[in-house]
Amino acid sequence: MSEFDYQDREQSEPSGTTFDFRGYLFKVLNLWKFVLVCIGVALIIAYLINVRKPNVYKLSSLISVESEQNPFFTANTSISFNWGGVSGKTGKVMTTVKTRTHNELVVDSLQYYMNYLKEGKYRLEDIYKNAPFVVSLDQTKGQLLGQPIGIRFLGENQFEVFMEFESEGIQLQSYGSKEKMSGKVALGPFSKRFSFGETINLPFFNATIKAREGSSVAKGEVYYVNFLNYDSVVNKYQNDVAIAASAGNASAVLVLSLAGSNKAKIVDYLNATSAILSRTELERKNLYATNTIKFIDSSLNAVNDNLKDVTTEMNQFRTENKLFDITAEMGMISDKLRAFDLSKEAEKAKLSYLNSLENYLRTKTDYTKIAAPSSVGIEETNILSSVMKITALSIERQSKEYTVQEGNLIFKDIDRQIDAEKNVLLETISTTQQTIGINLNTINNNIARLESELGEMPEDQQQFLKIQRKMDISQEAYNIYLTKRGEAAIVKAANVSDISTIDEAKDIGGGRIGPNHSLNYMMALMLGFFSPMFLIFVVFLLDNTIHGSDEIQRLSNIPILGLIGKYNYKNNLVVFEKPKSAVAESFRSIRSSLQFLYKKQGKEGVGKTLMVTSSVSGEGKTFTSINIATVYALSGKKTILLGLDLRKPKIFGDFGMTNDRGMVNYLIGESTFEEIRSDSQIANLDVIPSGPVPPNPSELLMSDQLKHLIAELRQQYDMIILDTPPMGLVTDALELTQYADATIFMVRLDYTKKGMLSLINAKYRIGEVKNISFVLNFYKHKTNHNYGYGYGYGYGYGYGYGVYGNAYHESNRKKSLWGKFRKFINQTGG
């Protein structure tokens, strides 16, 4: 046995806060089954998630954003509609894709607020176009939100609409106006038969159902139609659809992508997005041309009406005057007048346009409806350039109103550019108006001169010439406007969108991005492993109970004297009644260690005292006192056991004694020593019980009576065992340390708190208690805590099996039925 150094009190006290990683590791190893179960449960959950969660796919398409030139726009084209360029257009397209307005157009075109569903293995699955029927909604009436409407086919042409209503109130939405409304239905089940093509008018469903072309319907098949909140659907796609510049390509090439559980729906949404983007961009590009055509049409209608009136006037004049031609001289003058009249009308048209344009610029704020100046023959470069710039900026501002909040600095910058360009244009208009005025004065002077020459002609010919001039002017204007309208229509028709699809979305297999089965299993493995590890760590960290000898070594410098295993028995006389048990052997080992200690002290010729105490009640103090006294008595030592726990007497019951008289009676002078001493059934062992519980136990233990008694007992007995109160609860035990040659401090594993050792450590450090040792009760040889402890007490405590075999120790474990059967077979076979 190792030699204990009881005087080494100057050593630093071991820290109680250092984390015992080795103890934690062995705790985990001891609970390996729990860790394994957690990992198994986590993997099962991951498997259920993998098989139940629908697959998620991601598909994409490529679009390009380029400035497509009109093939009919040349230098000879009298009307220009091409404005702007690709500057900033890519950013506009990327922003437009994420706008609510754009996604509303796509959702409306595809009717993604309505789902076709069929019962699957784990859930209702979206079958989209695989449904054998098509639902045509009445957009003016409400449809039931959030609850699948069942459709059961009864034959080739008949079906049944069924529902189960749990409340009277329902919520409806009209997908025409997008208005939400409330409705009422009857509680309970509902069903009604319809035929294909028949109008369905129900409080919760208004539509017509037709068979899908190329599909067949089996009798008894059940499908569902589910209507979703329109705003929620739009918001979902607005957030889910992604657009970015294609890697490794010019910024004009963009990638559209979308993830979802139904690949066919993803394909349709991406392709519809591209188509609507292209169509919308073309409409914006043609806006300038459309406004110009509208302007020419209005002018053309006015000229046409005027031409009709003049033609009627000419026909009437000819009928009344029988005049169908003029003289050659008058014809020459008429040709000159016609030329000046056409020039005058052209200048007047320009002036009228400029006046209208000036008024429009000064009174309007929406400049997207300006007609092309070239539609009336204005070729002034500054005017053409300014009008196109203002129109382009206005359309840009209008497009940003869907994506940028009002008041943003972007709008202020665009408005500043428009105002600057408008001021330049107004100045140019003013200058051009003056120039046209001068031209008109010159033309009017020439016309007046020629008209004076006609004054000498006959009256009827002059009248005929006037009507002819008006008709020629109207006809020429009509021809000009008709020509310009034709040019405008050709240019508009030839316009192409700046947005084109390079590679449209298509389901070619694959594309699955989730769930990631491998990642789920890996996450489950990690979660299943680290969760119990963390739980064990928290429990281990918060556990303040002593579980093994290694913890005592770490928390205290006080040596361990011995180990006592757990032994289930009817009383505390285990050593006496079960002398071959492992527990009995452990007490003999403690006796041997104490003999070494007493020998080292050098006190010969007098009885030795041994005090047994603990931190709190229930740690085996009385059990140890009785059995250590028994092993000394059985070895031939004359031994006496004193019950000095005056507050909670115990030792009398195991010996079949009463507690009517005892130490209390002696200490108060009521009884003599012989009157309180009792012989036990164990040879050489006398017992003095505590006696009645006194009101002042501490004072009694401090009396001289006890001092004299201990001195007398040292002369009469070889061993004096003092069963004392718990040192951690009362001070009685401290008063008794003066009589103790050796002190045993009981530590019950899995019961005694670590903090209790601080008290005894402090008293040991200052010398208030001496020659003290720990005895570990309820010891079990477990790998999770009692690793590497080298005292040699490997007896397999608790059941009597150990390294010495069954021949040396009695077994307290009952044989199982299988064990008895095996024993019977062995005996009969032997």
Secondary structure, DSSP 8 states (H G I E B T S, - for coil): -----TT--SS----SSS--HHHHHHHHHHTHHHHHHHHHHHHHHHHHHHHHS--EEEEEEEEEE-----TT--TT-SS------STTHHHHHHHHHTSHHHHHHHHHHHTTTEEEEEE-SSSEEE-GGGSSEEEEE-TTSEEEBSS-EEEEE-SSSEEEEEEEESSSEEEEEETTT--EEEEE--SEEEEEEEETT-EEE-SS-EEEEEE-TT----TT-EEEEEE--HHHHHHHHHHH-EEEE-TTS-TTEEEEEEEES-HHHHHHHHHHHHHHHHHHHHHHHTHHHHHHHHHHHHHHHHHHHHHHHHHHHHHHHHHHH------HHHHHHHHHHHHHHHHHHHHHHHHHHHHHHHHHHHH-S--TT---GGGGT---HHHHHHHHHHHHHHHHHHHHTTTS-TT-HHHHHHHHHHHHHHHHHHHHHHHHHHHHHHHHHHHHHHHHHHHHHHTTS-HHHHHHHHHHHHHHHHHHHHHHHHHHHHHHHHHHHH---SEEEEE-----S--EEE--HHHHHHHHHHHHHHHHHHHHHHHHHH--B--SHHHHHHH-SS-EEEEEE----SSS-HHHH-TTSHHHHHHHHHHHHHHHHHHHHT--SS-EEEEEEESSTTSSHHHHHHHHHHHHHHTT--EEEEE---SS--TTGGGT--SSSSHHHHHTTSS-HHHH-EE-SSTTEEEE---S--S-HHHHHTSHHHHHHHHHHHHH-SEEEEE---TTT-SHHHHHGGG-SEEEEEEETTTSBTTHHHHHHHHHHTTSS-SEEEEEEEE---TTT--S--S---S-TTTT--TT-TTTS---S---HHHHHHHHHHHHH-
